[in-house]
Amino acid sequence: MLLALAAHPDPLPACGEGERPGPQGWEGEGPAAPIAAGKRVAIVTDAWHPQVNGVVRTLSAVCEGLAEVGHDVAVFEPDRYRTIPCPGYSTIRLAIGAGPALGRQLAEFAPQAVHLATEGPLGIAARAFCLTRDWPFTTAYHTRFPEYLHARCALPLAWSYAALRRFHAPSKSVMVATETVRRELAARGFDHLVAWTRGVDTGLFRPGCAPAVDLPRPVFLYIGRVAVEKNLPAFLDLDLPGSKLVVGDGPSLAAMRRRYPRVHFAGAQSGEALVRHYAAADVMVMPSRTETFGLVLLEALACGVPVAAFPAAGPIEVIGDSGVGIIDDDLRRAACAALDIPRERCLAHARRFSWQVSIDQFIGHLAWM
């Protein structure tokens, strides 16, 4: 879909082909003045419930925050349209042929702001509709699709980044979670990049819960998709003491279970059950080198669990030099060293990340009509 987008002209000139607003500063803290309540906000996303991932959790928190201050939020997501399984990831449904219906629904809703959360079929269809109507819109860069496609089918990075660059070019603000990602995208020719941080629900994610499983200590935990792009063997192949616990679902789960019979695979978990799996761990290990943020890092820290990770964008920004995790190209060394990190330090760091700040930034970046 993205490659098709790159090959076809827009109904209106993309940014860069005419007059364009100047790029917004990275340090955007939200609106200069409060946005009056009662605005209609359309969010178009190819990622929504029942998917369990950071994009869905982020959008859910934002929708709740918008509604709490009186805005009327409409989410245009795959379940509203005919869908097919995503190739290679059957649990994710992709909307097909949704353009006409989506256009009618957007017109009927008459939004005062439109946000395209994903670059999938719905995002592409909504982008085309907005351009034909001369509606401004914002976008977000959540996922390193170029790296994922390269890992799955060796698609050249330059091709998919060209498609993504074209998708985001007309956006008034391209929201990204970290400064590292902003620099990388800017170097690839993306414009209008603005800060949109993430938060954690410290009421839900907290220490002191009964562990979901009783495994030999220490317990090294991974939470996330079980898929090739998450680089799980880099963790599961490590010679570590104690036990390894994997929480999550994905296209590689069956193969991983066969390959690593001594690893405890708990499947997908959510809510209190997920918190209890964090409670069973001594260290959270993130083997992915493609994380744009990694909400699971904040969730682990809020539960008092230190982190071991490769030096990817997400861990670099979330952990940094805070002392709540170890970032190292030697993941075994990082995992073992993280065992000595005090849990109280992790809790204090997690409390610095507020969903309210994230929601305020999101509102401030919207292109109001």
C-alpha positions in Angstrom: 0.0 0.0 0.0 2.7 2.5 0.9 4.7 1.7 -2.2 1.6 2.3 -4.3 1.2 5.6 -2.6 4.7 6.6 -3.5 4.1 5.8 -7.1 0.8 7.8 -7.6 0.3 11.6 -7.5 -1.8 13.3 -4.9 -4.9 15.1 -5.8 -3.3 18.2 -4.3 0.4 19.1 -4.3 2.3 17.6 -1.4 4.3 19.8 0.9 7.5 20.7 -0.9 5.8 21.4 -4.2 4.5 24.8 -3.3 4.0 27.1 -0.3 4.3 25.3 3.0 4.3 26.4 6.6 7.6 26.5 8.4 8.5 23.5 10.5 7.4 23.5 14.1 9.9 23.4 16.9 10.7 20.1 18.6 10.1 21.6 22.0 6.4 22.0 21.5 4.7 21.8 24.9 1.1 21.9 23.6 -1.2 24.8 22.6 -0.2 28.4 23.4 -3.8 28.8 24.7 -6.3 26.2 25.9 -8.4 24.7 23.1 -12.1 25.3 23.8 -14.0 22.1 24.7 -16.6 20.6 22.4 -14.4 20.2 19.3 -15.0 17.3 16.9 -11.8 15.3 16.5 -11.5 12.4 14.0 -8.8 9.8 14.6 -8.2 7.4 11.7 -6.2 4.3 12.6 -5.4 0.9 11.2 -4.4 -0.2 14.8 -7.2 -0.6 17.3 -8.8 -3.0 19.7 -8.6 -6.0 20.0 -4.9 -5.5 19.0 -2.6 -5.3 22.0 0.3 -3.0 21.3 1.8 0.4 22.2 -0.1 2.2 19.3 -3.5 1.1 20.6 -2.7 1.8 24.2 -1.4 5.3 23.3 -4.5 6.1 21.1 -6.8 4.8 23.8 -5.3 7.1 26.4 -5.5 10.1 24.1 -9.2 9.4 23.2 -10.0 9.1 26.9 -8.1 12.3 27.6 -9.9 14.2 24.8 -13.3 13.0 25.9 -12.6 14.0 29.6 -12.1 17.6 28.6 -15.2 17.7 26.5 -14.1 16.9 22.9 -16.2 14.7 20.7 -13.9 12.0 19.4 -14.7 9.6 16.5 -12.3 6.7 15.8 -12.4 5.3 12.3 -10.8 1.9 12.7 -10.9 -1.5 10.8 -13.9 -3.0 12.5 -16.1 -0.4 10.8 -15.2 -1.8 7.3 -14.7 -5.0 5.4 -11.3 -6.5 6.5 -8.9 -9.2 5.5 -6.0 -10.7 7.6 -2.7 -8.9 7.3 -0.3 -11.1 5.3 2.1 -12.8 7.7 0.1 -11.6 10.8 -3.3 -13.1 10.7 -4.5 -11.6 14.0 -4.3 -8.1 12.5 -7.2 -7.1 10.2 -6.7 -4.7 7.4 -9.6 -2.7 6.0 -10.1 -3.0 2.2 -12.1 -0.9 -0.2 -13.0 1.4 2.7 -12.3 4.7 0.9 -15.8 5.6 -0.2 -17.5 4.7 3.1 -14.7 6.4 5.1 -15.1 9.5 3.1 -18.8 9.7 3.6 -18.4 9.1 7.4 -15.7 11.8 7.7 -17.9 14.2 5.8 -20.9 13.4 8.0 -18.9 13.8 11.2 -17.5 17.2 9.9 -14.4 17.1 12.1 -12.6 20.2 13.3 -9.4 18.3 13.4 -8.2 15.1 11.7 -5.4 12.9 12.9 -4.1 10.0 10.8 -2.5 7.7 13.3 -1.1 5.0 10.9 0.2 4.7 7.4 -2.0 1.7 6.5 -5.1 1.3 4.2 -7.3 3.6 6.3 -4.6 6.2 6.8 -4.0 6.3 3.1 -7.7 6.5 2.2 -8.3 9.3 4.8 -5.2 11.2 3.5 -6.6 11.1 0.0 -10.0 12.3 1.2 -8.5 15.2 3.2 -6.4 16.3 0.3 -9.4 16.4 -2.1 -11.3 18.5 0.5 -8.3 20.7 1.3 -8.6 19.6 5.0 -5.5 20.0 7.1 -4.5 17.0 9.1 -1.7 15.6 11.3 0.0 12.3 11.3 2.2 10.2 13.6 5.2 8.0 13.2 4.8 5.1 15.6 6.4 2.1 13.9 9.6 1.4 11.9 7.8 -0.2 9.0 10.8 0.1 6.7 13.0 -1.9 9.1 10.1 -4.5 9.7 9.6 -5.0 6.0 13.3 -5.3 5.4 13.5 -7.9 8.2 10.6 -9.9 6.7 11.1 -9.7 3.0 14.4 -7.8 2.4 12.6 -4.8 0.9 15.1 -2.0 0.4 14.9 0.6 3.2 15.1 3.4 0.6 11.9 2.3 -1.1 9.7 2.1 2.0 11.1 5.3 3.5 10.3 7.1 0.2 6.7 5.9 0.6 6.5 7.0 4.2 8.0 10.4 3.4 5.4 10.9 0.7 2.6 9.8 3.1 3.6 12.3 5.8 4.7 15.2 3.5 1.3 17.1 3.5 0.9 16.7 7.3 0.9 19.9 9.3 2.6 18.0 12.2 4.3 14.6 12.2 4.2 13.5 15.8 7.2 11.4 17.0 7.9 10.0 20.4 11.6 10.6 20.8 14.4 13.1 19.8 16.4 10.2 18.4 13.6 9.2 16.0 13.1 12.9 15.1 16.8 13.2 14.1 16.7 10.0 12.1 13.6 11.1 10.2 14.9 14.6 9.6 18.0 13.1 8.1 15.8 11.1 5.7 14.0 14.3 4.6 10.9 14.3 6.8 9.5 17.7 7.8 7.2 19.2 10.4 8.4 16.8 13.1 7.1 17.6 16.6 7.3 16.0 20.0 4.6 13.7 21.3 5.8 11.8 24.4 4.2 8.9 26.1 2.9 8.2 29.6 2.1 5.3 32.0 -0.8 4.6 34.2 0.8 4.3 37.6 -2.5 3.4 39.1 -2.6 0.2 37.1 1.1 -0.5 36.7 2.4 -0.7 40.3 4.7 -2.8 42.5 3.5 -5.2 45.1 1.1 -7.4 43.1 1.1 -11.2 43.5 3.3 -12.8 40.7 1.4 -14.5 38.0 3.9 -17.4 37.8 6.4 -18.8 40.2 9.7 -19.4 38.3 13.2 -20.0 39.5 14.9 -16.6 40.1 16.1 -14.4 38.7 13.4 -14.0 36.1 14.2 -12.2 32.9 11.0 -10.9 31.1 10.2 -9.9 27.6 6.8 -8.3 26.8 5.7 -7.5 23.3 4.9 -9.0 19.9 6.5 -12.3 19.2 7.6 -11.5 15.7 10.8 -11.5 13.7 11.3 -7.8 13.9 11.5 -7.9 17.7 14.8 -9.9 17.6 13.7 -12.3 20.3 16.5 -14.8 19.7 19.0 -12.2 20.8 17.4 -12.6 24.3 16.4 -16.2 24.3 19.8 -17.5 23.2 21.5 -15.8 26.1 23.1 -17.9 28.8 21.4 -16.4 31.8 20.8 -17.7 35.3 17.2 -18.4 36.5 14.3 -18.3 34.0 13.1 -16.5 30.9 9.5 -15.4 30.6 7.8 -14.2 27.4 4.5 -12.4 27.4 2.8 -11.7 24.1 1.4 -13.1 20.9 2.5 -12.9 17.3 3.2 -14.8 14.1 6.4 -16.3 15.5 5.0 -17.6 18.8 4.5 -21.3 17.7 8.0 -21.4 16.2 9.6 -19.8 19.3 7.8 -22.3 21.6 9.3 -25.2 19.6 12.7 -23.6 19.4 12.9 -22.7 23.1 11.1 -25.4 25.2 12.7 -24.2 28.4 11.3 -20.7 28.1 7.9 -20.0 29.7 5.6 -18.5 27.1 2.5 -16.9 28.8 0.7 -15.6 25.6 -0.9 -12.2 25.4 -1.9 -10.6 28.7 -3.6 -7.4 29.7 -4.9 -5.4 32.7 -4.2 -6.9 36.1 -3.0 -10.1 34.6 -0.3 -8.2 32.7 0.7 -6.4 35.9 1.1 -9.7 37.7 3.5 -10.9 35.0 5.6 -7.8 35.5 5.5 -8.7 39.2 7.0 -12.1 38.5 10.1 -10.5 36.9 13.5 -9.3 38.2 14.6 -7.6 34.9 12.7 -6.5 31.7 14.8 -7.3 28.6 14.2 -5.5 25.3 16.1 -7.2 22.5 14.5 -5.1 19.7 16.8 -2.6 17.9 13.8 -0.9 16.2 11.7 0.5 19.0 10.5 4.1 18.5 9.6 4.3 22.2 8.5 1.1 24.0 5.6 1.7 26.4 6.5 -1.6 28.0 9.6 0.0 29.3 7.6 2.5 31.3 5.2 -0.2 32.5 8.0 -2.3 33.8 9.6 0.7 35.6 6.2 1.6 37.1 6.1 -2.0 38.5 9.6 -1.5 39.9 11.3 -3.7 37.3 14.7 -2.4 35.9 15.4 -2.7 32.1 18.2 -4.2 30.0 18.2 -3.2 26.3 20.2 -2.6 23.2 21.0 1.0 22.4 17.8 1.6 20.3 15.9 4.9 20.1 13.2 4.0 22.7 15.5 2.8 25.4 18.0 5.6 24.8 15.2 8.2 25.4 13.3 6.4 28.2 16.2 5.1 30.2 19.1 7.4 29.2 21.5 8.0 32.1 18.7 7.7 34.7 20.2 4.6 36.3 17.0 2.6 36.0 18.3 0.3 33.3 21.4 -0.8 31.4 21.8 -0.1 27.7 24.6 -2.1 26.1 25.4 -3.9 22.9 26.2 -6.9 25.1 22.7 -7.8 26.2 23.8 -10.5 28.6 26.0 -8.1 30.4 23.2 -5.6 30.5 20.7 -8.1 31.9 23.0 -9.3 34.6 24.0 -5.8 35.6 20.3 -4.6 35.8 19.7 -7.1 38.6 21.5 -4.7 41.0 19.3 -1.7 40.2 17.1 -0.6 43.2 13.4 -0.9 42.4 12.6 2.4 44.2 14.7 4.2 41.6 12.6 2.6 38.8 9.4 3.8 40.4 10.6 7.3 40.8 11.6 7.5 37.1 8.3 6.1 35.8 6.4 8.7 37.7 8.0 11.4 35.5 6.0 10.2 32.5 2.5 11.6 32.5 -0.3 10.7 30.1 -1.6 14.2 30.7 1.5 15.8 29.2 1.2 13.4 26.2 -2.5 14.4 25.7 -1.8 18.1 26.0 1.0 17.8 23.4 -1.4 15.9 21.1 -4.1 18.6 21.4 -1.6 21.3 20.8 -0.3 19.8 17.6 -3.7 19.2 16.0 -4.4 21.2 12.9 -7.7 22.9 13.9 -10.2 23.9 11.1 
